[in-house]
Amino acid sequence: MTSQSTSAGRVTGLLRGLDITVTLVAVLFWAGVLFWAQTQTISQVRYATVFVGGIMTVYALNETREAIESGDWIDGAVLIPASLALMTASAFFALNFEDVYLLRQGFALEHEYMLARLVIISLMYLTWREFGNVFLGLVGVVLLYAVYGNLVPGVLGHAGMSEATLLQATVTDLYGFYGSLTQITASWIAPFLLYAGLLFAYGAFDLILRVAIVTAKYIESGVAQTAVLASAVIGSINGSYTANAAMTGSFTIPTMQESGMDGHRAAGIEAVASTSGQVLPPVMGASAFVMASYLGVPYLSIVVAGLVPAAILVISIVIAVHYTAISDGSSQDMEFSEFFDETLSNKQKLFETIRFGIPFGILIYLLGVAQFTVMTSALYTVVAMTITGVLMPPVQRLVDGTDTGPGSELVTQLKNTIHGFRRGAIILAPIAIILVVISGVVNIFGTTGVPAKIALLLINISGGILLFAVLLGMFVAILMGVGMPTVAAYVVVAILIVPTFVSDFGVSQITAHYTMFYAAILAGITPPVATAAVVAAGIAEANFWKTCGAAIKIAAPLFVLPVAFVYNPGLVTMSVGLDTLVIGTLVLFGAITIIYGLNYPFRMSPGRVAGVRGLLTALGVVVMVYPSTAVKLAGIAVFAGVFVAEKVMMRGLKLPFSRGAGQ
């Protein structure tokens, strides 16, 4: 008994030590990131190698702590060597940067090749550990294709790579795993995820839920709309619909179920909300930064181009969720006291608005007005968030004259800041891992000429017909998006598919990129994998296939929007004008037609309901996709007629001009 207590005490002490170490390393890591963002004393390539080593250190320590805490010592024993290999490689390449990057391009020393082999093996293990068998299989196929491409028949074949060439392309030349995508992650994406970590630590998530619950009091489908609002906003920052479904779904799904909603519908709503959050400006699940880099345009231009499509998607989903909630027969009344012990006074609301509003206002000003770079804007936003996050609560205490003085509150907020630094690093780590891997995959694609081969294949299969090419591109995007964060899936299809749309089908670059970006998030709710739906169904203890069905009905316009972008190019533009708003409004009505057809609780016989649903869905697709304004208006007129007729014939609505309407 004594030995067991001693052993348990040692484990507890080890966990405590690891916990403190994770926090310290995370703080040091972010100090390095912010210092480089301000000074840029070393080149971006060299900084990327240091960045990878730093974030892998945080990941290794945190995941080892969790593995030991869960009793999985084997995982911890494998995790440490894998991470040590990556840390060692990063340190070696950073310290020997001039020799490796400038003097030895195209060849390496034997010990560098050995280190490169360890890097590949370690990344494969971490990829499998974080994202599962499917993505590991995709990466493995790419590596095998690189080496044995000479055995592949037809247009996709190539001369093949020697082992040395593969190691150079992925590791030693610093163009692969440490390449452009990793550099974007280190310089652009990382500071924004630190901002996200601070938002969580300072209570912005609770504030969003408070706003959502208050808003829901005025909407019939209140509980469900709370899930949409909270999940969509958090999902924009989070960068992974799967992680977001797990995080916000643990709150929203039980809440919807307690209101009487069926589990599969609650899970479907959460899966859709988490997925659709990836397209919301200003962060767009971190994809906006990568898109701006690829197109060579200001980040703000990417955000502006995405405003109208995001509005179409969000409005249609809100309407679909409303219909789903009211047809479910659940009670959508929400009592604020069920979730929070106390309401915020007007003075507290003012302080919270200042606390979170000033940093966000600085971000918008620096990006939109001053035209600062993304990295510099993120740096100043993080600094502003830290200042207001730490100082505003003590100032509020001082103004209120409460028993808890400003001094103790200041200490509390400093602790929250440290927690925010840690949270930001933990959010960043899995995204960084997959983007490092994808960076290597992209370099392999470039070396073997895969994009050009895919272009030929796509043209041959589609027969040169744009619609078929877009549908094939969407299929590839769904396939590549299995288990990946949005930004990683988008990068792959942007490399493989977008050049074909631009060069061979005459699609504008911004339209082609947005088409594939929207297609890339479809994997979250598309069976048989549908990772966001899997997580949500697990929380709800609901049937996976029913969850997918509910999610697809709610998010049906999302499957049409990529095609609509191509045939309505004015819908996605970096200079929004009247034409864009008009086209956006017409396409929105098409999306609403689909939503109404699939989700509205019609009072008809099953046969008639099926016919009306099919007719309205097809009509909505035509309105969304067909480029003719006259056709769109005609389709909208038909929908309006069906809408009014249903209200008059089935629900007894009296029209103002009908006989006896005023009686």
C-alpha distance (Angstrom), angle and dihedral (degrees) to the residues before:
residue distance angle dihedral
M1 . . .
T2 3.77 . .
S3 3.81 92.3 .
Q4 3.81 90.4 50.3
S5 3.79 90.7 51.4
T6 3.80 90.3 48.0
S7 3.82 91.1 49.3
A8 3.80 91.7 48.3
G9 3.78 89.5 48.5
R10 3.79 91.2 52.4
V11 3.79 91.5 50.2
T12 3.80 90.5 48.4
G13 3.79 90.4 49.5
L14 3.79 91.2 48.3
L15 3.79 91.7 50.1
R16 3.79 91.1 48.4
G17 3.79 91.0 49.9
L18 3.80 92.0 48.7
D19 3.79 90.7 47.5
I20 3.80 92.3 54.8
T21 3.81 91.1 43.4
V22 3.82 92.2 52.8
T23 3.79 90.0 53.4
L24 3.80 94.1 47.5
V25 3.81 93.5 46.9
A26 3.82 91.0 47.2
V27 3.81 91.1 52.8
L28 3.82 91.5 47.9
F29 3.80 90.4 46.5
W30 3.81 92.8 53.9
A31 3.79 91.2 44.0
G32 3.81 87.5 58.3
V33 3.81 92.7 46.5
L34 3.80 93.3 50.2
F35 3.82 92.4 43.6
W36 3.80 91.4 53.9
A37 3.81 91.5 45.1
Q38 3.79 88.9 55.9
T39 3.82 100.4 39.7
Q40 3.85 107.8 18.5
T41 3.81 88.3 -158.3
I42 3.83 92.6 165.2
S43 3.80 131.7 41.6
Q44 3.79 119.8 -85.2
V45 3.81 92.4 -114.3
R46 3.79 92.6 52.8
Y47 3.79 90.6 45.1
A48 3.82 89.4 52.9
T49 3.81 90.7 58.8
V50 3.81 90.7 50.6
F51 3.81 90.5 45.8
V52 3.80 92.9 53.7
G53 3.79 91.2 50.8
G54 3.80 91.9 48.8
I55 3.79 98.0 48.3
M56 3.81 91.3 43.9
T57 3.80 88.9 54.7
V58 3.80 90.5 54.5
Y59 3.79 91.4 45.4
A60 3.79 94.6 48.0
L61 3.80 94.8 49.1
N62 3.80 94.8 45.0
E63 3.80 95.6 44.8
T64 3.81 91.8 45.4
R65 3.78 89.2 53.0
E66 3.81 90.9 50.9
A67 3.81 92.0 45.7
I68 3.82 92.2 52.4
E69 3.79 91.0 44.1
S70 3.80 90.2 55.2
G71 3.81 91.3 45.7
D72 3.82 95.3 -111.2
W73 3.80 99.4 133.9
I74 3.82 92.6 161.5
D75 3.80 91.6 61.1
G76 3.78 90.2 49.8
A77 3.79 91.6 47.9
V78 3.84 91.3 54.1
L79 3.78 95.4 38.5
I80 3.80 95.8 58.3
P81 3.86 97.0 55.8
A82 3.82 91.8 44.0
S83 3.77 92.0 52.2
L84 3.80 92.6 41.9
A85 3.81 89.2 56.6
L86 3.80 90.8 54.6
M87 3.80 92.5 45.2
T88 3.80 91.4 48.9
A89 3.80 91.9 48.9
S90 3.80 91.7 49.2
A91 3.79 91.9 49.8
F92 3.81 92.3 46.5
F93 3.81 94.8 49.7
A94 3.80 92.7 44.1
L95 3.81 93.1 50.4
N96 3.82 94.2 42.5
F97 3.79 95.9 36.8
E98 3.82 98.6 130.8
D99 3.80 93.2 50.4
V100 3.80 95.9 43.9
Y101 3.80 100.8 38.6
L102 3.80 103.3 29.9
L103 3.80 107.3 27.1
R104 3.81 105.3 30.3
Q105 3.80 106.5 42.3
G106 3.82 109.6 151.5
F107 3.79 97.1 19.9
A108 3.79 139.1 46.1
L109 3.78 141.4 -168.7
E110 3.80 120.9 -93.8
H111 3.79 95.1 -106.7
E112 3.82 88.6 51.2
Y113 3.80 90.5 53.6
M114 3.80 89.4 50.1
L115 3.79 89.9 50.9
A116 3.81 89.3 48.9
R117 3.82 90.6 53.8
L118 3.79 90.0 52.8
V119 3.80 90.5 48.9
I120 3.82 92.2 54.1
I121 3.81 93.3 46.5
S122 3.81 91.7 46.9
L123 3.79 93.7 48.6
M124 3.79 90.6 48.1
Y125 3.80 89.7 53.5
L126 3.81 94.1 46.9
T127 3.80 90.0 46.0
W128 3.79 91.0 52.9
R129 3.79 91.8 44.6
E130 3.79 94.0 51.1
F131 3.81 103.7 32.7
G132 3.80 106.6 21.4
N133 3.78 138.7 -129.5
V134 3.80 99.4 -46.4
F135 3.78 96.9 59.9
L136 3.79 91.5 39.6
G137 3.79 87.3 54.9
L138 3.81 91.7 51.5
V139 3.81 91.9 51.4
G140 3.79 91.1 45.0
V141 3.80 91.2 52.1
V142 3.81 90.5 51.4
L143 3.82 91.7 52.0
L144 3.81 92.1 47.4
Y145 3.79 90.3 46.8
A146 3.80 90.1 52.4
V147 3.81 92.4 54.1
Y148 3.81 100.6 35.5
G149 3.81 100.9 32.2
N150 3.81 88.8 123.5
L151 3.82 88.2 70.2
V152 3.81 93.4 54.2
P153 3.82 111.2 98.5
G154 3.78 126.1 -140.2
V155 3.76 131.0 12.3
L156 3.82 95.2 -23.6
G157 3.80 94.2 60.1
H158 3.81 122.9 105.4
A159 3.79 138.8 174.0
G160 3.79 94.6 -86.4
M161 3.79 129.9 -126.3
S162 3.76 131.7 -98.9
E163 3.78 116.5 -129.1
A164 3.80 90.3 -106.5
T165 3.80 92.0 53.1
L166 3.81 91.0 49.2
L167 3.81 91.3 50.6
Q168 3.80 90.3 48.8
A169 3.82 93.2 47.6
T170 3.79 93.6 49.6
V171 3.82 105.4 31.9
T172 3.80 126.7 -5.5
D173 3.82 99.6 51.6
L174 3.84 88.1 51.8
Y175 3.82 90.8 -132.1
G176 3.80 95.5 102.3
F177 3.79 121.4 49.8
Y178 3.81 89.6 5.4
G179 3.81 93.5 43.2
S180 3.78 135.6 116.4
L181 3.79 97.6 -59.7
T182 3.80 92.0 52.1
Q183 3.79 89.1 47.7
I184 3.82 90.9 52.6
T185 3.79 89.0 49.4
A186 3.80 91.9 50.7
S187 3.80 97.7 45.1
W188 3.83 105.0 30.4
I189 3.79 112.7 16.9
A190 3.81 99.2 39.8
P191 3.84 97.5 61.6
F192 3.81 90.9 49.9
L193 3.79 91.1 52.6
L194 3.81 88.7 50.9
Y195 3.81 85.8 54.5
A196 3.81 88.1 51.8
G197 3.80 91.1 50.1
L198 3.81 90.9 52.0
L199 3.80 91.2 48.3
F200 3.79 89.9 55.4
A201 3.79 93.3 45.5
Y202 3.80 94.1 49.8
G203 3.81 93.2 50.0
A204 3.80 102.8 -101.9
F205 3.81 89.4 137.6
D206 3.82 91.1 58.9
L207 3.79 89.3 46.4
I208 3.81 91.0 53.0
L209 3.80 89.8 50.6
R210 3.78 90.9 49.1
V211 3.80 91.0 52.2
A212 3.80 90.6 46.2
I213 3.81 93.3 50.5
V214 3.80 93.1 47.3
T215 3.81 90.3 47.8
A216 3.79 90.8 48.8
K217 3.82 91.1 60.4
Y218 3.78 88.7 73.9
I219 3.82 97.3 46.4
E220 3.80 125.8 75.1
S221 3.82 92.0 -137.3
G222 3.81 91.4 48.0
V223 3.79 103.5 147.6
A224 3.79 94.1 47.8
Q225 3.81 93.0 45.3
T226 3.79 89.2 54.1
A227 3.79 88.3 60.1
V228 3.80 91.2 49.4
L229 3.79 95.0 49.7
A230 3.80 97.3 43.4
S231 3.80 96.0 42.5
A232 3.79 94.9 44.4
V233 3.81 94.9 50.4
I234 3.79 94.2 44.8
G235 3.81 90.9 42.4
S236 3.79 91.9 58.3
I237 3.79 90.1 59.9
N238 3.77 98.6 35.1
G239 3.81 99.7 64.8
S240 3.81 96.4 -148.6
Y241 3.79 124.7 75.5
T242 3.80 90.4 -161.9
A243 3.81 93.7 54.8
N244 3.79 90.5 43.2
A245 3.81 92.5 51.8
A246 3.80 89.0 52.7
M247 3.80 94.3 46.3
T248 3.81 103.7 42.6
G249 3.79 94.2 25.6
S250 3.80 91.2 64.8
F251 3.82 86.1 67.3
T252 3.81 105.2 29.3
I253 3.81 100.9 43.5
P254 3.84 97.2 54.3
T255 3.82 88.2 44.6
M256 3.81 91.5 54.8
Q257 3.80 91.3 45.2
E258 3.79 91.7 50.6
S259 3.80 87.9 56.0
G260 3.80 88.5 59.8
M261 3.80 100.1 -97.9
D262 3.79 118.6 145.4
G263 3.80 113.3 -102.1
H264 3.80 96.4 -121.9
R265 3.81 91.8 51.8
A266 3.80 92.6 48.2
A267 3.80 89.9 48.8
G268 3.80 91.2 46.6
I269 3.81 92.0 52.3
E270 3.81 91.7 50.0
A271 3.82 92.8 46.9
V272 3.81 91.1 51.7
A273 3.81 94.0 44.9
S274 3.80 92.2 50.0
T275 3.80 91.7 47.1
S276 3.80 96.7 45.4
G277 3.81 90.6 49.8
Q278 3.79 87.6 71.7
V279 3.82 91.3 72.9
L280 3.80 97.1 48.8
P281 3.81 118.0 110.8
P282 2.95 142.4 -98.4
V283 3.83 97.4 39.4
M284 3.84 101.6 13.2
G285 3.79 92.7 -163.9
A286 3.84 89.5 -57.0
S287 3.83 91.3 -66.6
A288 3.80 93.5 109.7
F289 3.80 90.5 68.5
V290 3.79 93.7 53.0
M291 3.81 92.4 45.3
A292 3.81 91.3 51.5
S293 3.80 89.6 51.4
Y294 3.81 93.6 49.3
L295 3.80 93.5 47.7
G296 3.79 94.6 40.4
V297 3.81 92.4 -131.5
P298 3.81 132.2 124.1
Y299 3.77 114.4 -79.3
L300 3.80 90.4 -122.9
S301 3.82 90.1 61.1
I302 3.80 89.7 59.4
V303 3.80 90.7 50.3
V304 3.81 92.2 49.2
A305 3.81 91.1 50.0
G306 3.79 89.9 54.1
L307 3.80 98.8 49.7
V308 3.82 99.5 86.7
P309 3.84 96.2 42.2
A310 3.81 90.4 47.9
A311 3.81 90.9 49.7
I312 3.83 90.8 51.4
L313 3.78 91.9 50.6
V314 3.80 96.7 44.7
I315 3.81 95.3 46.0
S316 3.80 92.6 48.7
I317 3.81 91.9 47.5
V318 3.81 92.0 49.2
I319 3.81 89.7 53.0
A320 3.81 91.8 46.0
V321 3.80 91.8 50.2
H322 3.80 89.4 49.3
Y323 3.79 92.0 54.2
T324 3.81 91.3 44.2
A325 3.79 92.1 51.4
I326 3.81 97.5 47.0
S327 3.81 92.7 44.7
D328 3.80 90.6 51.6
G329 3.79 93.7 67.2
S330 3.80 91.7 -130.4
S331 3.77 125.5 143.6
Q332 3.79 108.6 -109.2
D333 3.79 97.8 -171.3
M334 3.80 114.2 124.4
E335 3.77 126.1 -162.2
F336 3.79 112.9 -153.6
S337 3.82 90.8 -147.4
E338 3.80 90.3 62.9
F339 3.81 90.2 68.4
F340 3.80 107.1 25.5
D341 3.79 130.5 34.5
E342 3.78 95.1 -143.4
T343 3.77 139.8 19.3
L344 3.77 122.9 -124.5
S345 3.78 118.0 -105.7
N346 3.79 119.6 -131.0
K347 3.79 89.1 -103.3
Q348 3.82 91.3 52.4
K349 3.79 90.5 48.6
L350 3.80 89.3 52.7
F351 3.81 92.5 51.7
E352 3.82 92.0 46.5
T353 3.79 90.1 49.7
I354 3.80 90.6 52.4
R355 3.80 92.0 43.5
F356 3.79 96.2 55.4
G357 3.80 99.6 20.3
I358 3.80 98.6 60.7
P359 3.86 95.8 57.1
F360 3.79 91.5 44.2
G361 3.80 90.7 47.8
I362 3.81 89.7 50.8
L363 3.81 89.6 51.3
I364 3.81 92.6 51.6
Y365 3.80 92.7 44.8
L366 3.80 95.2 48.6
L367 3.79 93.8 46.6
G368 3.77 100.3 36.7
V369 3.79 106.4 30.2
A370 3.80 109.1 19.4
Q371 3.83 91.5 36.4
F372 3.81 93.7 -139.9
T373 3.79 118.9 169.5
V374 3.80 118.5 -89.0
M375 3.79 92.0 -111.7
T376 3.80 95.5 50.0
S377 3.80 91.8 44.8
A378 3.79 90.7 51.0
L379 3.81 90.9 47.5
Y380 3.81 94.0 54.1
T381 3.81 91.0 42.5
V382 3.80 91.2 54.7
V383 3.81 90.8 47.9
A384 3.82 91.2 48.7
M385 3.82 91.9 46.8
T386 3.79 90.7 51.1
I387 3.81 92.4 49.7
T388 3.81 96.7 46.8
G389 3.80 92.0 37.4
V390 3.80 92.2 56.0
L391 3.81 101.1 35.2
M392 3.81 106.4 38.3
P393 3.85 98.1 67.0
P394 3.85 93.2 51.1
V395 3.82 89.6 46.6
Q396 3.80 88.6 50.6
R397 3.82 90.7 50.6
L398 3.78 89.7 49.2
V399 3.80 91.9 51.0
D400 3.81 92.8 45.5
G401 3.80 93.5 44.7
T402 3.81 90.8 -141.1
D403 3.81 124.8 172.3
T404 3.79 91.6 -107.1
G405 3.79 100.3 75.2
P406 3.79 126.8 -140.7
G407 3.81 91.4 -107.1
S408 3.79 95.7 63.8
E409 3.79 90.2 41.0
L410 3.80 89.6 53.7
V411 3.81 90.2 53.9
T412 3.81 89.9 49.1
Q413 3.79 92.5 52.3
L414 3.80 92.4 46.8
K415 3.81 87.3 55.2
N416 3.80 89.0 48.8
T417 3.80 89.3 52.1
I418 3.79 91.3 54.1
H419 3.80 88.9 47.3
G420 3.83 88.6 50.8
F421 3.80 90.9 53.5
R422 3.78 89.4 51.6
R423 3.80 93.3 44.9
G424 3.79 91.4 50.1
A425 3.80 92.2 52.5
I426 3.80 92.2 48.4
I427 3.83 90.9 49.7
L428 3.81 90.4 48.2
A429 3.82 98.3 46.3
P430 3.84 101.5 75.4
I431 3.81 91.6 40.2
A432 3.80 89.8 50.7
I433 3.81 91.6 49.5
I434 3.78 94.6 53.7
L435 3.81 93.7 42.6
V436 3.80 90.7 51.2
V437 3.80 88.4 52.9
I438 3.81 93.0 44.9
S439 3.81 89.3 49.4
G440 3.80 88.1 59.5
V441 3.79 91.7 45.5
V442 3.81 90.9 51.3
N443 3.81 90.8 52.8
I444 3.81 90.2 50.5
F445 3.80 89.3 51.0
G446 3.79 90.0 52.3
T447 3.81 93.5 46.7
T448 3.81 93.8 50.0
G449 3.82 95.0 41.0
V450 3.80 94.3 -120.8
P451 3.85 97.2 152.0
A452 3.81 91.7 58.8
K453 3.81 90.5 46.6
I454 3.80 91.6 49.1
A455 3.80 88.5 50.5
L456 3.80 91.8 55.7
L457 3.81 91.2 44.9
L458 3.79 92.6 48.2
I459 3.80 92.3 50.3
N460 3.80 92.3 47.2
I461 3.81 94.9 48.7
S462 3.80 95.1 42.3
G463 3.79 92.8 45.6
G464 3.79 88.7 -131.9
I465 3.83 90.8 -64.5
L466 3.80 110.6 138.5
L467 3.81 95.8 -148.0
F468 3.80 92.6 55.0
A469 3.79 90.7 45.3
V470 3.81 91.5 53.1
L471 3.80 92.1 47.8
L472 3.81 90.4 49.7
G473 3.79 89.7 47.9
M474 3.79 90.2 51.8
F475 3.80 89.8 50.6
V476 3.80 90.8 52.8
A477 3.82 89.9 47.0
I478 3.81 91.7 53.0
L479 3.79 90.7 46.9
M480 3.80 93.0 48.9
G481 3.79 92.3 43.8
V482 3.78 94.2 63.5
G483 3.79 107.2 130.9
M484 3.82 94.3 -18.2
P485 3.78 128.4 122.3
T486 3.78 110.8 -106.4
V487 3.79 96.1 -104.7
A488 3.82 92.6 53.5
A489 3.81 93.3 49.8
Y490 3.79 91.0 46.8
V491 3.82 92.4 51.2
V492 3.80 92.7 54.5
V493 3.81 95.4 50.0
A494 3.81 91.6 40.7
I495 3.80 88.6 59.1
L496 3.81 96.1 41.9
I497 3.80 106.0 35.1
V498 3.81 112.0 18.8
P499 3.85 96.6 69.4
T500 3.81 89.5 56.4
F501 3.80 93.3 52.1
V502 3.79 90.7 49.6
S503 3.80 101.7 42.8
D504 3.80 102.5 31.9
F505 3.80 104.2 29.2
G506 3.81 101.1 31.9
V507 3.80 95.6 -122.5
S508 3.81 113.6 155.9
Q509 3.78 115.6 -108.2
I510 3.79 96.8 -116.8
T511 3.82 91.2 48.4
A512 3.80 92.7 47.9
H513 3.80 92.2 49.5
Y514 3.80 93.5 48.1
T515 3.79 91.0 46.4
M516 3.79 91.1 57.3
F517 3.80 93.3 38.4
Y518 3.80 91.8 57.7
A519 3.80 90.5 42.8
A520 3.81 90.6 51.9
I521 3.80 93.6 64.2
L522 3.82 93.5 53.0
A523 3.82 91.2 85.2
G524 3.80 88.8 73.4
I525 3.82 92.8 70.7
T526 3.82 103.3 19.0
P527 3.83 116.1 101.1
P528 2.95 145.9 -102.2
V529 3.83 90.3 43.7
A530 3.85 105.2 14.1
T531 3.79 95.5 158.6
A532 3.82 96.2 -168.9
A533 3.81 89.4 51.2
V534 3.81 90.9 47.1
V535 3.80 92.3 55.3
A536 3.80 93.8 43.1
A537 3.81 92.7 47.2
G538 3.79 89.7 50.0
I539 3.81 91.9 54.1
A540 3.81 91.5 46.8
E541 3.83 92.8 42.0
A542 3.79 86.0 -130.6
N543 3.79 134.7 144.7
F544 3.81 110.3 -82.8
W545 3.81 96.4 -141.4
K546 3.80 93.2 48.1
T547 3.80 88.4 49.4
C548 3.81 90.9 52.4
G549 3.79 90.5 48.0
A550 3.80 92.2 51.8
A551 3.81 91.4 46.1
I552 3.81 93.8 50.0
K553 3.81 92.1 49.4
I554 3.79 90.6 51.9
A555 3.82 95.7 43.3
A556 3.82 97.5 36.8
P557 3.86 94.3 125.3
L558 3.81 88.7 57.9
F559 3.81 88.3 67.4
V560 3.82 90.4 52.5
L561 3.81 100.5 42.2
P562 3.85 96.4 76.9
V563 3.81 89.1 58.0
A564 3.80 91.4 42.6
F565 3.81 90.5 55.7
V566 3.79 91.8 57.6
Y567 3.80 96.2 47.9
N568 3.82 94.2 39.5
P569 3.82 102.2 42.6
G570 3.81 92.5 171.2
L571 3.80 87.6 67.9
V572 3.81 92.3 74.8
T573 3.77 112.5 43.0
M574 3.78 136.5 140.4
S575 3.82 90.7 -135.8
V576 3.79 107.8 53.9
G577 3.80 113.2 -155.9
L578 3.79 140.4 156.0
D579 3.82 92.7 -71.2
T580 3.80 90.9 55.4
L581 3.79 92.0 49.7
V582 3.81 92.0 48.4
I583 3.80 93.3 48.8
G584 3.80 90.3 43.6
T585 3.81 91.2 52.7
L586 3.81 92.7 49.8
V587 3.81 92.1 47.8
L588 3.80 89.2 47.3
F589 3.81 90.0 56.9
G590 3.78 88.0 51.7
A591 3.80 90.1 52.4
I592 3.81 90.6 48.7
T593 3.81 89.3 50.6
I594 3.81 89.8 56.3
I595 3.80 91.7 45.5
Y596 3.80 92.2 48.6
G597 3.78 91.7 48.3
L598 3.80 95.6 49.4
N599 3.81 102.5 35.4
Y600 3.81 111.1 25.4
P601 3.85 113.6 109.6
F602 3.81 98.8 -122.4
R603 3.81 118.7 -164.1
M604 3.79 97.3 -138.7
S605 3.76 139.5 104.9
P606 3.84 114.1 -76.0
G607 3.80 92.2 -107.6
R608 3.79 94.0 52.7
V609 3.79 91.6 44.0
A610 3.81 90.9 54.6
G611 3.79 91.0 49.5
V612 3.80 94.5 48.0
R613 3.80 91.9 46.1
G614 3.80 92.0 51.0
L615 3.81 92.9 46.1
L616 3.79 94.9 48.7
T617 3.80 93.3 44.8
A618 3.80 92.0 52.4
L619 3.80 90.5 44.4
G620 3.80 91.2 51.1
V621 3.80 92.1 50.7
V622 3.81 90.4 52.6
V623 3.81 92.1 49.0
M624 3.80 91.8 48.7
V625 3.80 97.2 45.3
Y626 3.81 110.4 27.4
P627 3.82 108.7 92.2
S628 3.82 97.8 -146.6
T629 3.81 113.5 103.3
A630 3.80 90.7 -153.8
V631 3.80 91.6 55.6
K632 3.80 90.8 47.7
L633 3.81 92.1 51.1
A634 3.81 91.5 47.2
G635 3.78 90.9 50.7
I636 3.79 91.9 48.4
A637 3.81 89.5 50.1
V638 3.82 90.3 53.8
F639 3.80 90.4 49.5
A640 3.81 90.9 49.5
G641 3.80 89.5 51.5
V642 3.81 92.5 51.0
F643 3.80 90.6 45.5
V644 3.80 94.4 52.5
A645 3.81 93.6 40.3
E646 3.81 91.2 54.4
K647 3.79 90.9 51.2
V648 3.82 92.6 48.4
M649 3.81 100.3 40.1
M650 3.79 101.2 35.4
R651 3.80 104.6 27.1
G652 3.80 101.4 31.3
L653 3.79 97.6 -118.5
K654 3.82 112.6 174.9
L655 3.78 112.3 -140.3
P656 3.83 117.1 -139.9
F657 3.80 92.4 -119.4
S658 3.80 97.3 43.5
R659 3.82 120.6 107.0
G660 3.76 111.5 -91.4
A661 3.75 94.4 10.5
G662 3.76 92.4 131.5
Q663 3.80 95.3 45.8
